[in-house]
Amino acid sequence: MKTKALFAVCLLSGIGLTQLSAQKPDVTKTFSYTVEQGYWSPVYCQNDQGAFVMIDEITGTITSRVVVHYENNQYQWYMLQWSGELMSSVNQEVFRIHESDRIDIPDSGVYTYHFNLVGNMGSHYINFGILNMDDWTIVCTKSVCPGK
């Protein structure tokens, strides 16, 4: 997630500034574009005591659809919608991912994420969390691990 967040911020800044500079005054608009990029993320489940425990790491190259919204030529928010296939570092299981991240503007350096992973060996994980881009810490706030 660290890699994707840094890449996304840089990419959005460059493209967004180009889009805004070409607009007329007081324009409100939402636009999107798609990029393929590297992805890494921990996967968490809750143990019997209710603590979140990292059970896997997933990596790969997937597609990101970036949706940017601005109002009166000022950024309001952007969304990152990830999809594709990723590989488990534990057992080589292949996961289909659907993830949605929202970043509000002005950027506080912290954003929320939600992903849904479905593996080809029967695993299924859903995680919600917060990524702090200042120190790259990830805090899982909710985890659903059916069958675990």
DSSP file (Angstrom, degrees, kcal/mol; ACC not computed):
  #  RESIDUE AA STRUCTURE BP1 BP2  ACC     N-H-->O    O-->H-N    N-H-->O    O-->H-N    TCO  KAPPA ALPHA  PHI   PSI    X-CA   Y-CA   Z-CA
    1    1 A M     >        0   0    0      0, 0.0     4,-2.6     0, 0.0     5,-0.2   0.000 360.0 360.0 360.0 -30.8    0.0    0.0    0.0
    2    2 A K  H  >  +     0   0    0      1,-0.2     4,-2.3     2,-0.2     5,-0.2   0.952 360.0  45.4 -60.5 -47.5    2.9    2.3    0.6
    3    3 A T  H  > S+     0   0    0      1,-0.2     4,-2.4     2,-0.2     5,-0.2   0.922 114.4  47.7 -62.6 -44.6    4.1    2.0   -2.9
    4    4 A K  H  > S+     0   0    0     36,-0.2     4,-2.6     1,-0.2    -1,-0.2   0.885 111.3  50.6 -67.2 -36.4    0.6    2.5   -4.4
    5    5 A A  H  X S+     0   0    0     -4,-2.6     4,-2.5     2,-0.2    -1,-0.2   0.940 112.7  44.7 -67.2 -46.3   -0.1    5.5   -2.2
    6    6 A L  H  X S+     0   0    0     -4,-2.3     4,-2.2    -5,-0.2     5,-0.2   0.932 116.3  46.7 -63.1 -45.8    3.1    7.3   -3.1
    7    7 A F  H  X S+     0   0    0     -4,-2.4     4,-2.8    -5,-0.2     5,-0.2   0.922 112.8  50.0 -61.8 -43.9    2.7    6.6   -6.7
    8    8 A A  H  X S+     0   0    0     -4,-2.6     4,-3.0    -5,-0.2     5,-0.2   0.904 109.6  50.2 -63.2 -42.6   -0.9    7.6   -6.7
    9    9 A V  H  X S+     0   0    0     -4,-2.5     4,-2.2     2,-0.2    -1,-0.2   0.933 114.2  44.3 -62.6 -45.7   -0.3   10.9   -5.0
   10   10 A C  H  X S+     0   0    0     -4,-2.2     4,-2.0     2,-0.2    -2,-0.2   0.921 115.8  47.7 -64.0 -43.8    2.5   11.8   -7.5
   11   11 A L  H  X S+     0   0    0     -4,-2.8     4,-2.3    -5,-0.2     5,-0.3   0.920 112.6  48.2 -64.6 -44.5    0.4   10.7  -10.4
   12   12 A L  H  X S+     0   0    0     -4,-3.0     4,-2.9    -5,-0.2     5,-0.3   0.899 108.9  54.1 -64.0 -40.5   -2.7   12.6   -9.3
   13   13 A S  H  X S+     0   0    0     -4,-2.2     4,-2.2    -5,-0.2     5,-0.2   0.945 112.6  42.4 -59.8 -48.9   -0.8   15.7   -8.7
   14   14 A G  H  X S+     0   0    0     -4,-2.0     4,-1.6     2,-0.2    -2,-0.2   0.940 120.9  39.2 -65.4 -48.8    0.7   15.9  -12.2
   15   15 A I  H  X S+     0   0    0     -4,-2.3     4,-2.6    -5,-0.2    -2,-0.2   0.905 115.7  52.4 -69.9 -41.1   -2.4   14.9  -14.1
   16   16 A G  H  X S+     0   0    0     -4,-2.9     4,-2.8    -5,-0.3     5,-0.2   0.909 108.6  49.2 -63.2 -42.4   -4.7   16.9  -11.9
   17   17 A L  H  X S+     0   0    0     -4,-2.2     4,-2.2    -5,-0.3    -1,-0.2   0.886 111.3  50.5 -65.1 -37.1   -2.7   20.1  -12.3
   18   18 A T  H  X S+     0   0    0     -4,-1.6     4,-0.9    -5,-0.2    -2,-0.2   0.929 112.5  46.9 -63.7 -44.7   -2.7   19.6  -16.0
   19   19 A Q  H >< S+     0   0    0     -4,-2.6     3,-0.5     1,-0.2     4,-0.2   0.920 113.8  47.4 -63.1 -44.5   -6.5   19.1  -16.1
   20   20 A L  H >< S+     0   0    0     -4,-2.8     3,-1.6     1,-0.2    -1,-0.2   0.879 106.0  57.0 -67.1 -37.8   -7.1   22.1  -13.9
   21   21 A S  H 3< S+     0   0    0     -4,-2.2    -1,-0.2     1,-0.3    -2,-0.2   0.759 106.1  52.0 -67.4 -21.0   -4.9   24.5  -15.8
   22   22 A A  T << S+     0   0    0     -4,-0.9    -1,-0.3    -3,-0.5    -2,-0.2   0.455  95.2  95.0 -91.7  -0.3   -6.9   23.7  -19.0
   23   23 A Q  S <  S-     0   0    0     -3,-1.6     3,-0.1    -4,-0.2    -3,-0.0  -0.508  75.7-113.9 -94.3 159.5  -10.3   24.5  -17.4
   24   24 A K    >   -     0   0    0     -2,-0.2     3,-0.6     1,-0.2    -1,-0.1  -0.425  53.7 -74.3 -78.8 162.8  -12.3   27.6  -17.4
   25   25 A P  T 3  S+     0   0    0      0, 0.0    -1,-0.2     0, 0.0    48,-0.1  -0.211 112.9  14.7 -58.9 149.5  -12.9   29.5  -14.0
   26   26 A D  T 3  S+     0   0    0     46,-0.2     2,-0.4     1,-0.2    46,-0.2   0.848  84.3 164.7  56.0  43.6  -15.3   28.0  -11.5
   27   27 A V    <   -     0   0    0     -3,-0.6    46,-2.4    44,-0.1     2,-0.5  -0.754  24.0-162.3 -92.8 135.5  -15.5   24.6  -13.1
   28   28 A T        +     0   0    0     -2,-0.4     2,-0.3    43,-0.3    43,-0.2  -0.978  28.7 148.2-114.3 127.7  -16.9   21.6  -11.2
   29   29 A K  E     -A   70   0A   0     41,-2.5    41,-2.6    -2,-0.5     2,-0.4  -0.998  38.2-150.0-158.9 150.2  -16.0   18.2  -12.7
   30   30 A T  E     +A   69   0A   0     -2,-0.3     2,-0.3    39,-0.2    39,-0.2  -0.998  26.9 170.2-121.9 131.0  -15.3   14.6  -12.0
   31   31 A F  E     -A   68   0A   0     37,-2.4    37,-3.2    -2,-0.4     2,-0.3  -0.928  11.6-161.6-135.6 162.4  -12.9   12.8  -14.2
   32   32 A S  E     -A   67   0A   0     -2,-0.3     2,-0.3    35,-0.2    35,-0.2  -0.953   8.2-179.4-141.9 160.8  -11.2    9.4  -14.1
   33   33 A Y  E     -A   66   0A   0     33,-1.8    33,-3.1    -2,-0.3     2,-0.4  -0.961  21.5-127.4-152.7 163.4   -8.3    7.5  -15.7
   34   34 A T  E     +A   65   0A   0     -2,-0.3     2,-0.3    31,-0.2    31,-0.2  -0.942  24.1 174.6-122.1 137.6   -6.8    4.0  -15.3
   35   35 A V  E     -A   64   0A   0     29,-2.7    29,-3.6    -2,-0.4     2,-0.5  -0.956  25.3-133.5-135.5 155.5   -3.3    3.0  -14.6
   36   36 A E  E     +A   63   0A   0     -2,-0.3     2,-0.3    27,-0.2    27,-0.2  -0.939  40.7 153.8-108.2 132.3   -1.5   -0.3  -14.0
   37   37 A Q  E     -A   62   0A   0     25,-2.6    25,-2.4    -2,-0.5   -33,-0.1  -0.976  44.2 -81.5-155.3 165.5    0.8   -0.4  -11.0
   38   38 A G  E     -A   61   0A   0     -2,-0.3     2,-0.3    23,-0.2    23,-0.2  -0.329  41.9-164.8 -70.2 152.6    2.5   -2.5   -8.3
   39   39 A Y  E     +A   60   0A   0     21,-2.5    21,-1.7   -36,-0.1     2,-0.3  -0.997  15.1 171.5-142.9 141.0    0.6   -3.3   -5.2
   40   40 A W  E     +A   59   0A   0     -2,-0.3   -36,-0.2    19,-0.2    19,-0.2  -0.979  11.2 158.9-145.1 140.1    1.6   -4.6   -1.7
   41   41 A S  E     -A   58   0A   0     17,-1.9    17,-2.7    -2,-0.3     2,-0.2  -0.962  35.0-122.4-159.1 144.2   -0.6   -5.0    1.4
   42   42 A P  E     -A   57   0A   0      0, 0.0     2,-0.4     0, 0.0    15,-0.2  -0.505  25.9-140.5 -76.0 158.2   -0.8   -6.9    4.7
   43   43 A V  E     -A   56   0A   0     13,-2.5    12,-2.8    -2,-0.2    13,-1.2  -0.990  19.0-161.5-122.2 130.6   -3.9   -9.0    5.3
   44   44 A Y  E     +A   54   0A   0     -2,-0.4     2,-0.3    10,-0.3    10,-0.2  -0.851  14.8 177.1-116.6 147.9   -5.3   -9.0    8.9
   45   45 A C  E     -A   53   0A   0      8,-2.0     8,-3.2    -2,-0.3     2,-0.4  -0.950  34.5-109.0-134.9 158.3   -7.7  -11.3   10.8
   46   46 A Q  E     -A   52   0A   0     -2,-0.3     6,-0.2     6,-0.2     2,-0.1  -0.710  29.3-142.6 -88.3 138.4   -8.8  -11.1   14.4
   47   47 A N    >   -     0   0    0      4,-2.6     3,-1.9    -2,-0.4    -1,-0.1  -0.231  40.1 -83.5 -85.4-175.5   -7.5  -13.7   16.9
   48   48 A D  T 3  S+     0   0    0      1,-0.3    -1,-0.1     2,-0.1    -2,-0.0   0.740 130.6  54.3 -62.7 -23.7   -9.5  -15.2   19.7
   49   49 A Q  T 3  S-     0   0    0      2,-0.1    -1,-0.3     0, 0.0     3,-0.1   0.446 119.5-108.8 -89.4  -1.1   -8.7  -12.2   21.9
   50   50 A G  S <  S+     0   0    0     -3,-1.9     2,-0.2     1,-0.3    -2,-0.1   0.480  73.8 136.2  89.1   2.7  -10.0   -9.7   19.3
   51   51 A A        -     0   0    0      1,-0.1    -4,-2.6    -5,-0.0     2,-0.4  -0.600  59.5-114.9 -83.7 144.6   -6.6   -8.4   18.3
   52   52 A F  E     -A   46   0A   0     -2,-0.2     2,-0.4    -6,-0.2    -6,-0.2  -0.673  35.4-170.8 -79.4 128.1   -5.8   -7.8   14.6
   53   53 A V  E     -A   45   0A   0     -8,-3.2    -8,-2.0    -2,-0.4     2,-0.5  -0.976  25.6-121.8-123.5 131.7   -3.0  -10.2   13.5
   54   54 A M  E     +A   44   0A   0     -2,-0.4   -10,-0.3   -10,-0.2     3,-0.1  -0.608  34.7 171.0 -72.9 122.2   -1.2  -10.0   10.1
   55   55 A I  E     -     0   0A   0    -12,-2.8     2,-0.3    -2,-0.5   -11,-0.2   0.559  58.6  -0.9-108.7 -12.6   -1.8  -13.4    8.5
   56   56 A D  E     -A   43   0A   0    -13,-1.2   -13,-2.5    34,-0.1     2,-0.4  -0.981  53.8-134.2-164.5 166.7   -0.4  -12.8    5.0
   57   57 A E  E     -A   42   0A   0     -2,-0.3    32,-1.9   -15,-0.2     2,-0.4  -0.996  21.4-157.5-129.8 136.4    1.1  -10.2    2.6
   58   58 A I  E     +AB  41  88A   0    -17,-2.7   -17,-1.9    -2,-0.4     2,-0.3  -0.919  14.6 173.4-116.9 142.9   -0.2   -9.9   -1.0
   59   59 A T  E     +AB  40  87A   0     28,-1.8    28,-2.9    -2,-0.4     2,-0.3  -0.951  16.3 104.1-142.4 160.8    1.7   -8.5   -3.9
   60   60 A G  E     -A   39   0A   0    -21,-1.7   -21,-2.5    -2,-0.3     2,-0.5  -0.940  63.3 -72.7 158.3-173.1    1.3   -8.1   -7.6
   61   61 A T  E     +A   38   0A   0     24,-0.3    24,-0.4    -2,-0.3     2,-0.2  -0.975  55.5 162.9-115.2 123.5    0.6   -5.7  -10.4
   62   62 A I  E     -A   37   0A   0    -25,-2.4   -25,-2.6    -2,-0.5     2,-0.4  -0.780  38.5 -91.8-135.1 176.0   -3.0   -4.6  -10.7
   63   63 A T  E     -AC  36  83A   0     20,-2.3    20,-2.2    -2,-0.2     2,-0.5  -0.744  30.7-163.0 -95.4 137.3   -5.2   -2.0  -12.3
   64   64 A S  E     -AC  35  82A   0    -29,-3.6   -29,-2.7    -2,-0.4     2,-0.6  -0.983   5.7-158.2-121.6 124.5   -6.2    1.2  -10.5
   65   65 A R  E     -AC  34  81A   0     16,-2.7    16,-2.5    -2,-0.5     2,-0.6  -0.907  14.6-157.1 -97.7 121.7   -9.0    3.4  -11.6
   66   66 A V  E     -AC  33  80A   0    -33,-3.1   -33,-1.8    -2,-0.6     2,-0.5  -0.886   7.4-168.3-105.0 123.1   -8.5    6.9  -10.3
   67   67 A V  E     -AC  32  79A   0     12,-2.4    12,-2.5    -2,-0.6     2,-0.4  -0.958   6.8-170.6-113.2 123.0  -11.6    9.1   -9.9
   68   68 A V  E     -AC  31  78A   0    -37,-3.2   -37,-2.4    -2,-0.5     2,-0.4  -0.936   2.8-169.2-117.8 134.1  -10.9   12.8   -9.2
   69   69 A H  E     +AC  30  77A   0      8,-2.6     7,-2.8    -2,-0.4     8,-1.4  -0.983   8.5 172.1-125.1 132.6  -13.5   15.4   -8.2
   70   70 A Y  E     -AC  29  75A   0    -41,-2.6   -41,-2.5    -2,-0.4     2,-0.4  -0.979  14.0-159.2-136.4 154.4  -13.0   19.1   -8.0
   71   71 A E  E >  S- C   0  74A   0      3,-2.7     3,-1.5    -2,-0.3   -43,-0.3  -0.998  78.6  -1.8-134.7 131.5  -15.4   22.0   -7.5
   72   72 A N  T 3  S-     0   0    0     -2,-0.4   -46,-0.2     1,-0.3   -44,-0.2   0.897 131.6 -58.4  51.0  43.2  -14.7   25.6   -8.5
   73   73 A N  T 3  S+     0   0    0    -46,-2.4     2,-0.4     1,-0.2    -1,-0.3   0.676 115.9 115.9  62.3  21.1  -11.3   24.5   -9.7
   74   74 A Q  E <  S-C   71   0A   0     -3,-1.5    -3,-2.7   -47,-0.3    -1,-0.2  -0.978  71.2-115.0-120.0 130.2  -10.4   23.2   -6.2
   75   75 A Y  E     +C   70   0A   0     -2,-0.4    -5,-0.3    -5,-0.3     3,-0.1  -0.346  33.3 174.5 -57.4 139.9   -9.8   19.5   -5.5
   76   76 A Q  E     -     0   0A   0     -7,-2.8    29,-2.6     1,-0.5     2,-0.3   0.708  58.1 -36.4-111.9 -47.2  -12.4   18.0   -3.2
   77   77 A W  E     -CD  69 104A   0     -8,-1.4    -8,-2.6    27,-0.3    -1,-0.5  -0.978  45.8-147.1-165.9 165.6  -11.5   14.3   -3.1
   78   78 A Y  E     -CD  68 103A   0     25,-2.2    25,-2.7    -2,-0.3     2,-0.4  -0.989   9.7-149.8-144.6 153.5  -10.2   11.4   -5.1
   79   79 A M  E     -CD  67 102A   0    -12,-2.5   -12,-2.4    -2,-0.3     2,-0.5  -0.916   2.9-153.3-119.5 142.8  -10.9    7.6   -5.1
   80   80 A L  E     -CD  66 101A   0     21,-2.3    21,-2.5    -2,-0.4     2,-0.6  -0.982  10.8-169.8-113.9 121.8   -8.6    4.8   -6.0
   81   81 A Q  E     -CD  65 100A   0    -16,-2.5   -16,-2.7    -2,-0.5     2,-0.3  -0.926   9.6-166.4-117.0 107.0  -10.4    1.7   -7.1
   82   82 A W  E     +CD  64  99A   0     17,-1.8    17,-2.1    -2,-0.6     2,-0.3  -0.682  13.7 163.2 -96.2 142.0   -8.1   -1.3   -7.4
   83   83 A S  E     +CD  63  98A   0    -20,-2.2   -20,-2.3    -2,-0.3     2,-0.3  -0.984  24.9  73.5-153.6 153.9   -8.9   -4.6   -9.2
   84   84 A G  E    S- D   0  97A   0     13,-1.1    13,-2.5    -2,-0.3     2,-0.4  -0.955  74.6 -46.8 142.8-160.9   -6.9   -7.6  -10.5
   85   85 A E  E     - D   0  96A   0    -24,-0.4   -24,-0.3    -2,-0.3     2,-0.3  -0.919  44.7-177.5-116.9 138.7   -5.0  -10.6   -9.2
   86   86 A L  E     - D   0  95A   0      9,-2.6     9,-3.2    -2,-0.4     2,-0.4  -0.886  20.3-125.6-129.5 159.9   -2.5  -10.7   -6.4
   87   87 A M  E     -BD  59  94A   0    -28,-2.9   -28,-1.8    -2,-0.3     7,-0.2  -0.889  18.4-125.4-112.9 137.9   -0.3  -13.5   -4.9
   88   88 A S  E  >  -B   58   0A   0      5,-2.5     4,-0.6    -2,-0.4   -30,-0.2  -0.517   6.4-150.0 -72.8 142.9   -0.1  -14.6   -1.3
   89   89 A S  T  4 S+     0   0    0    -32,-1.9    -1,-0.1    -2,-0.2   -31,-0.1   0.554  93.4  55.2 -87.4  -8.8    3.4  -14.7    0.2
   90   90 A V  T  4 S-     0   0    0    -33,-0.3    -1,-0.1     3,-0.1   -34,-0.1   0.920 131.1  -4.8 -88.9 -51.4    2.3  -17.5    2.5
   91   91 A N  T  4 S-     0   0    0      2,-0.1    -2,-0.1     0, 0.0    -1,-0.0   0.238  90.7-107.9-134.5  14.4    1.0  -20.3    0.2
   92   92 A Q     <  +     0   0    0     -4,-0.6     2,-0.1     1,-0.2    -3,-0.1   0.664  60.4 161.9  64.6  18.1    1.1  -18.8   -3.4
   93   93 A E        -     0   0    0     -6,-0.1    -5,-2.5     1,-0.1     2,-0.5  -0.448  37.0-130.1 -64.6 141.9   -2.7  -18.6   -3.4
   94   94 A V  E     -D   87   0A   0     -7,-0.2    26,-2.0    -2,-0.1     2,-0.4  -0.855  25.2-162.5 -99.5 128.2   -4.0  -16.2   -6.1
   95   95 A F  E     -DE  86 119A   0     -9,-3.2    -9,-2.6    -2,-0.5     2,-0.5  -0.886  17.2-141.8-113.1 139.6   -6.5  -13.6   -4.9
   96   96 A R  E     -DE  85 118A   0     22,-2.6    22,-2.0    -2,-0.4     2,-0.4  -0.857  31.1-156.7 -87.9 132.7   -8.9  -11.5   -6.9
   97   97 A I  E     -DE  84 117A   0    -13,-2.5   -13,-1.1    -2,-0.5     2,-0.4  -0.907  24.5-179.3-117.6 143.4   -9.0   -8.0   -5.2
   98   98 A H  E     +DE  83 116A   0     18,-1.6    18,-2.3    -2,-0.4     2,-0.4  -0.962  21.5 169.6-132.1 118.1  -11.5   -5.3   -5.2
   99   99 A E  E     -DE  82 115A   0    -17,-2.1   -17,-1.8    -2,-0.4     2,-0.4  -0.971  19.1-165.7-133.4 146.0  -10.3   -2.3   -3.1
  100  100 A S  E     -DE  81 114A   0     14,-2.5    14,-1.0    -2,-0.4     2,-0.4  -0.990   8.3-177.8-133.4 124.8  -11.6    1.2   -2.7
  101  101 A D  E     -DE  80 113A   0    -21,-2.5   -21,-2.3    -2,-0.4     2,-0.4  -0.955   8.6-158.7-121.4 139.8   -9.6    4.0   -1.1
  102  102 A R  E     -DE  79 112A   0     10,-1.6    10,-1.1    -2,-0.4     2,-0.5  -0.974   6.5-173.8-122.3 133.8  -10.8    7.6   -0.5
  103  103 A I  E     -D   78   0A   0    -25,-2.7   -25,-2.2    -2,-0.4     2,-0.2  -0.980  13.3-150.4-127.2 118.4   -8.6   10.6    0.0
  104  104 A D  E     -D   77   0A   0     -2,-0.5     4,-0.4     6,-0.3   -27,-0.3  -0.574  27.5 -97.9 -86.1 151.3  -10.1   13.9    1.0
  105  105 A I  S    S+     0   0    0    -29,-2.6     2,-0.2    -2,-0.2   -31,-0.0  -0.955 108.5  52.8-113.5 132.6   -8.6   17.2   -0.1
  106  106 A P  S    S-     0   0    0      0, 0.0     2,-0.4     0, 0.0    -2,-0.1   0.388 104.2-124.4 -68.9 145.2   -6.8   19.0    1.5
  107  107 A D        -     0   0    0     -2,-0.2    -2,-0.2     1,-0.2     4,-0.1  -0.475  24.5-168.4 -68.9 119.8   -4.8   15.8    2.0
  108  108 A S        -     0   0    0     -4,-0.4    -1,-0.2     2,-0.4     3,-0.1   0.521  45.3-111.8 -86.0  -5.6   -4.3   15.1    5.7
  109  109 A G  S    S+     0   0    0      1,-0.2    24,-3.8    24,-0.1    25,-0.6   0.431  93.4  90.4  87.2  -0.9   -1.8   12.4    5.0
  110  110 A V  E     + F   0 132A   0     22,-0.3    -2,-0.4    23,-0.1     2,-0.3  -0.991  51.2 172.7-128.8 133.8   -4.2    9.8    6.2
  111  111 A Y  E     - F   0 131A   0     20,-2.2    20,-2.8    -2,-0.4     2,-0.3  -0.979  26.1-120.6-141.5 159.8   -6.7    7.9    4.2
  112  112 A T  E     -EF 102 130A   0    -10,-1.1   -10,-1.6    -2,-0.3     2,-0.3  -0.640  26.1-172.2 -96.2 151.5   -9.2    5.0    4.6
  113  113 A Y  E     -EF 101 129A   0     16,-2.3    16,-2.2    -2,-0.3     2,-0.3  -0.956  11.4-171.3-139.1 160.8   -9.2    1.8    2.6
  114  114 A H  E     -EF 100 128A   0    -14,-1.0   -14,-2.5    -2,-0.3     2,-0.3  -0.937  12.3-179.4-149.9 124.3  -11.4   -1.2    2.2
  115  115 A F  E     -EF  99 127A   0     12,-2.6    12,-2.0    -2,-0.3     2,-0.4  -0.955  17.4-158.3-130.8 155.9  -10.5   -4.4    0.3
  116  116 A N  E     -EF  98 126A   0    -18,-2.3   -18,-1.6    -2,-0.3     2,-0.4  -0.991  14.8-169.8-128.1 118.2  -12.2   -7.7   -0.5
  117  117 A L  E     -EF  97 125A   0      8,-3.4     8,-2.1    -2,-0.4     2,-0.5  -0.937   6.7-175.0-114.2 130.5   -9.9  -10.7   -1.4
  118  118 A V  E     -EF  96 124A   0    -22,-2.0   -22,-2.6    -2,-0.4     6,-0.2  -0.980  16.3-152.5-125.6 118.3  -11.2  -13.9   -2.8
  119  119 A G  E >   -E   95   0A   0      4,-3.3     3,-1.1    -2,-0.5   -24,-0.2  -0.505  22.7-127.8 -93.6 157.9   -8.6  -16.7   -3.2
  120  120 A N  T 3  S+     0   0    0    -26,-2.0   -25,-0.1     1,-0.2    -1,-0.1   0.484 110.1  56.0 -80.1  -2.6   -8.5  -19.6   -5.7
  121  121 A M  T 3  S-     0   0    0    -27,-0.2    -1,-0.2     2,-0.1   -26,-0.1   0.197 128.7 -90.9-110.6  13.1   -7.9  -22.0   -2.7
  122  122 A G  S <  S+     0   0    0     -3,-1.1     2,-0.1     1,-0.3    -2,-0.1   0.360  80.6 137.2  99.7  -5.5  -11.1  -20.9   -0.9
  123  123 A S        -     0   0    0     -5,-0.0    -4,-3.3    25,-0.0     2,-0.3  -0.455  27.8-175.1 -74.5 148.7   -9.7  -18.1    1.3
  124  124 A H  E     +F  118   0A   0     22,-0.4     2,-0.4    -6,-0.2    -6,-0.2  -0.947   4.2 175.8-147.1 122.4  -11.8  -14.9    1.7
  125  125 A Y  E     -F  117   0A   0     -8,-2.1    -8,-3.4    -2,-0.3     2,-0.4  -0.986  11.7-172.0-132.2 138.6  -10.7  -11.8    3.5
  126  126 A I  E     -FG 116 144A   0     18,-2.4    18,-2.9    -2,-0.4     2,-0.4  -0.995  14.5-179.2-127.5 124.8  -12.3   -8.4    3.9
  127  127 A N  E     -FG 115 143A   0    -12,-2.0   -12,-2.6    -2,-0.4     2,-0.4  -0.964  13.6-170.4-127.3 143.1  -10.3   -5.6    5.6
  128  128 A F  E     +FG 114 142A   0     14,-2.6    13,-2.4    -2,-0.4    14,-1.5  -0.958  29.9 132.0-121.4 144.9  -11.0   -2.0    6.5
  129  129 A G  E     -FG 113 140A   0    -16,-2.2   -16,-2.3    -2,-0.4     2,-0.4  -0.969  46.9 -99.5-171.1-171.6   -8.3    0.3    7.7
  130  130 A I  E     -FG 112 139A   0      9,-2.3     9,-2.8    -2,-0.3     2,-0.5  -0.991  20.5-156.1-131.4 135.2   -6.4    3.6    7.7
  131  131 A L  E     -FG 111 138A   0    -20,-2.8   -20,-2.2    -2,-0.4     2,-0.7  -0.965   6.0-154.6-112.9 126.0   -3.0    4.3    6.1
  132  132 A N  E  >> -FG 110 137A   0      5,-2.7     4,-1.6    -2,-0.5     5,-0.7  -0.889   4.2-166.5 -98.1 110.7   -0.9    7.2    7.5
  133  133 A M  T  45S+     0   0    0    -24,-3.8   -23,-0.1    -2,-0.7    -1,-0.1   0.611  80.0  68.9 -76.7 -10.8    1.3    8.4    4.6
  134  134 A D  T  45S+     0   0    0    -25,-0.6    -1,-0.2     1,-0.1   -24,-0.1   0.913 125.5   6.6 -71.6 -42.0    3.5   10.4    7.0
  135  135 A D  T  45S-     0   0    0     -3,-0.4    -2,-0.2     2,-0.1    -1,-0.1   0.312  99.4-121.0-122.8   6.9    5.0    7.3    8.6
  136  136 A W  T  <5 +     0   0    0     -4,-1.6     2,-0.3     1,-0.2    -3,-0.2   0.756  56.1 155.3  60.5  30.2    3.5    4.6    6.4
  137  137 A T  E   < -G  132   0A   0     -5,-0.7    -5,-2.7  -135,-0.0     2,-0.5  -0.672  31.0-151.6 -86.1 144.2    1.7    2.8    9.2
  138  138 A I  E     -G  131   0A   0     -2,-0.3     2,-0.5    -7,-0.2    -7,-0.2  -0.967   7.7-167.2-116.0 128.0   -1.4    0.8    8.5
  139  139 A V  E     -G  130   0A   0     -9,-2.8    -9,-2.3    -2,-0.5     2,-0.4  -0.968  13.4-144.9-117.7 118.0   -4.1    0.3   11.1
  140  140 A C  E     +G  129   0A   0     -2,-0.5   -11,-0.3   -11,-0.2   -88,-0.1  -0.694  19.3 177.5 -80.0 128.4   -6.7   -2.3   10.5
  141  141 A T  E     +     0   0A   0    -13,-2.4     2,-0.3    -2,-0.4   -12,-0.2   0.625  67.7  12.3-106.5 -19.2  -10.0   -1.1   11.9
  142  142 A K  E     -G  128   0A   0    -14,-1.5   -14,-2.6     2,-0.0     2,-0.4  -0.963  61.9-173.0-157.9 141.7  -12.2   -4.1   10.9
  143  143 A S  E     -G  127   0A   0     -2,-0.3     2,-0.5   -16,-0.2   -16,-0.2  -0.998   6.9-170.5-140.5 134.3  -11.6   -7.5    9.6
  144  144 A V  E     +G  126   0A   0    -18,-2.9   -18,-2.4    -2,-0.4  -100,-0.1  -0.987  10.5 171.5-123.6 120.1  -13.9  -10.2    8.3
  145  145 A C    >   -     0   0    0     -2,-0.5     3,-2.0   -20,-0.2   -20,-0.2  -0.698  19.7-154.9-129.5  78.8  -12.3  -13.6    7.7
  146  146 A P  T 3  S+     0   0    0      0, 0.0   -22,-0.4     0, 0.0    -2,-0.0  -0.266  80.0  15.5 -56.9 134.8  -15.0  -16.2    6.9
  147  147 A G  T 3         0   0    0    -24,-0.1   -24,-0.0     1,-0.1     0, 0.0   0.418 360.0 360.0  84.3  -2.5  -13.9  -19.7    7.8
  148  148 A K    <         0   0    0     -3,-2.0    -1,-0.1     0, 0.0  -103,-0.0   0.424 360.0 360.0 -97.2 360.0  -11.0  -18.7   10.0
